[in-house]
Amino acid sequence: MGSPVSYRKFRYLFAVPCFFLFSSTLIVVQQSLIRNTDSSLLHQKSRRLLAESNGTVEECIPSGIHSFPEDFFTQEERQKGGVLVHFLILAYVCAMIAVVCDVYFIPSLEIIADKLKLPPDVAGATFMAIGASSPELFSSIIGSFVTEGDIGVGAVIGSAVFNILGITGVAGIALWNEVLEIDWYPMVRDCIAYSITVLCLVGIIYDNIVTWWESVILLGIFFLYILLMYFNTSVEKSTRSLARRIGPDSCFCRSCQDKGTEEEKEPLLKEKVFVPELYSSPQKPALSPADKISVTVSECTGRKDPQGNEIISETQPKDEEDDDETSLCSPPRHGIVRFLWWLVMWPASLLLTITIPNSSYPKCVKAFPLTFLVSIAWLGVLSYLAVWMVTIIGYTLSIPDSVSGLTILAVGASVPDLITSVLVAKSGQGNMAISNLVGSNNFDISICLGVPWLAKTLLSDEGYLRLYSTVLSFAVAVLLITLVIFFMIFQLAGWKLNRMVGLTCLLVYALYIIFACLFEFNVFGYFNPPTCYP
């Protein structure tokens, strides 16, 4: 890690944001030219509300706030500070969503994946991704049927970028001085599937109109992805064999030549031990370094100690706080922060404990189908509350619904992804953490948008769904750019997740949010009409 070659690789990472800005500029110029040459068509295809002000006609977009129950504060009271209450409610609801996913929903999905005997990367890209992305699904459903606006689409797009850049950045920083090895095959597999999905989405929402057959295409892409996962073992063998035939010099993946067959990857050591080197018996003459025994280990943690030795499975000493089991009747005994968190979340924990059976307990393992269904119901209710609060906050602060979805709701809905991926990365399961992020993005776009759009278009008298924001096409196009950047970062870093990779991902994510919001606010030109206010 300390070699000059490694530092040169990381030095190239600073060119990534420049590539991002250049590519974004090209897309924006293209969008602007199309709007200037055919603006009348865009006005016909984008639903607007015409409001008369002083005898002149002014275009504006209706806010989704009128689709929810009346707020307990007036607009004037919210602008004088009452909106802080909505921020607190939103934070508490997002915390409850994280608890439902982490304690109830994801464990039930893990039981399902275990019964189906899925490998870790496949489980991460399917069931784990479905569980972590459930808030985005309900947000999209509410956005399509309740608010009939762009907040659901913005939440899905914003969370997709936050997943691959924001969460990866946080996970890399959480590792700090550790280095997590990432296998190239699962990332290549999921990134190719994700790029195909994004390209289809760009074509679908480019004209701001979604038809039923376009929704079916999105759903079909996800089922093809599931089919790929079903034959993952055969596809992986063929891919690795092809990579070895191409040769290590021609292959984009530096680790291709180190991969053996499935039989060669079978671990010889299965105990939780740390093995820096294996030498012959001390009774025998010492061997030269070339004669030392080589051990191939599969599914190891992928971490290394400061001397560069591979850690097969590192046994950590038990921390005093690890034994500090908490429950409704026993608060944590160590740490004021842990106690305050327990105290604040106690009402929510009590409510969830009463209504949802915990399949993590041995006595409730067989009740995992009920845990699964009740968790879905809770996620639907909590997502409704989250979208409601975000809509009120955006309306109070004069923020368009699409911006609220891209920022506040996207981060809030991705809390389960954030918690799950950071914990999995800290435990050394790098492949599952990354597969969860990219796999959840496939689910976000294909299912979280495809299902509500299909239902809405079939039930609509018009037979199609209209989108308000014309900048969403730009935001979706940038999804593909962020995927390319995400892939480049890992390849330049030698397929490792560490602090430098995390910082770079967070920098690119910050640039994305800044530019997406600037375009939504019409800073670089007139792209969206303002929100309608009474």
C-alpha positions, 0 to 999 in steps of 0.5 A: 500500500505504501509503494510509489505505484499505489500513490500514483494510482490514488493521484489519478482519483482527483481527475475523477471529479473533473471527468464528472463535471465535463460529462455533466456539462455535455449532457446539460448542453444537449438537454438545453438544445433540445428544449430550445428547439422543441419547447412547445412539445415539452410544454404539451407533455408536462402537466402544468397548473395555470394560475392567473396573477395580476391579469397575466398567466403564470406557469407553476407546478402544483405541490403534493402537500394538498394530497395529504391531510391538513397539517397541524401548523399553518404556513405562517407558523411553519415559517416562524419555526414550526417546520423544525417539528417536522424535521424532528418527526422525519428524523424519528420516522427514519430511525423507526424505518431503520429499526424495522429493517435492521431488527425485523425485515432484513433478518426475515429475508436472511432466513429466506435466503438461508433456506434457499442456500444462496451465496453471500454476494447473490443474497446481497444483490437480491433479498438483502437489496430488496429489504433495504430498498423497501422504503424507496418502493413505498415512497414511489408508490405514494408519489405515484398515487397520493401526491401524483408528483415527482417526489417518489421518482426523485427519492429513487434517483437520489437514493440510487446515487447515495447508495453507490457513492454516499454509502460507499464513502461512509463505509470506506471512512468507517474502515479508516486504517483497514483495507477491505479486498473486493472481488471484481466479478460480483461488481462487474456483474452488478454494474453491467446489470445496473447500467442496462437498467439506467439506460432503459430508464433514460429512454423511458423518462426522456419525454416526461411520459411513462406508458404501461409497456415501458413499465413492463420493460423495467420489470422484465429487466429485474426478472432477467437480473434474478435469472442471472443470479439463479445461474450465477455459479455457471456464469461466474465460472465461464467469466473467470475462465474467459478472463484467464484466457485473455491473460493478466496483461490484457485483463482489466482486473488485476486479480483475475490471474489469482483466481483458481477453480472452485476446487482450488478456492476451497479453504484449507483452514476453517478455524478462526485463526490468524495465519501470517505464514506457515512453516515446516515443523521446527524439527526439520531444516528451515526452508527457503521462502520459495519452499514455504507452504502456500494456502489458498483461502476462499471467502476470507475477510479480505483484510490485512494486518499492518505488515501486509499479511492476510487475515483469514478471520480475525478474532476480536477481544470482546468489548465490554459494551458488546456484552451490554445487551439491551431490551425494553426493560434493561437499558444499556449500562455503558455509554451516555449516547447509547442510553439516550438512544435507548431512551428516545427509541423506547416508545417506538421499540415498544410499539414494534415489539408488540406488533411484529414477531422477532424472527431473530429469537429461536422461539420465533424463527418459524414465524418469519413469514409473519415477520416479513408481512407485518414489516412490509405493512409498517414500512408502508405506514412509515414511508407515508409519514416520511413523504408527508413530512418531506413534502411539508418541509419542501413546501415551507422552504419553497423547495420543489418536490423533486429536490426534496426527493433527491436530497432529504427523502433519498438520504432518509430512505437509504438509512437501512442501506447505510446501516446494513452496508457499514456493519457488513463492511466492518465485519469484513464481508466486502462483496456482500456490502458492495453487491447490496448497494448496486443490487438495491439500485437495480431493485430501486429502478426496476421495481420501485419505479416499475410497479407503481408506474405500471399500476398507475398507467393501467388505472389512469384514464389517459393510459400514461403517467406524466412527470413534472420536472424536466431535469429528472432526465439529466439526473437519470443520465448522471446515474450512468456517469456516477456508475462509471466513476464508481467503477473507475474508483475501485479499479484505480484503487486495486479493487480495495475499499479504504479511507481514500476510496471513501473520501473520493466517493463522498466528494463526487456525491457532494458535487452531484447533489450541488449540480442537481439542485442548482439545475432544479432551482433554474440557476443555469436556465429555466428548466422547471416552473416554480411551485404553486402557492396560494 
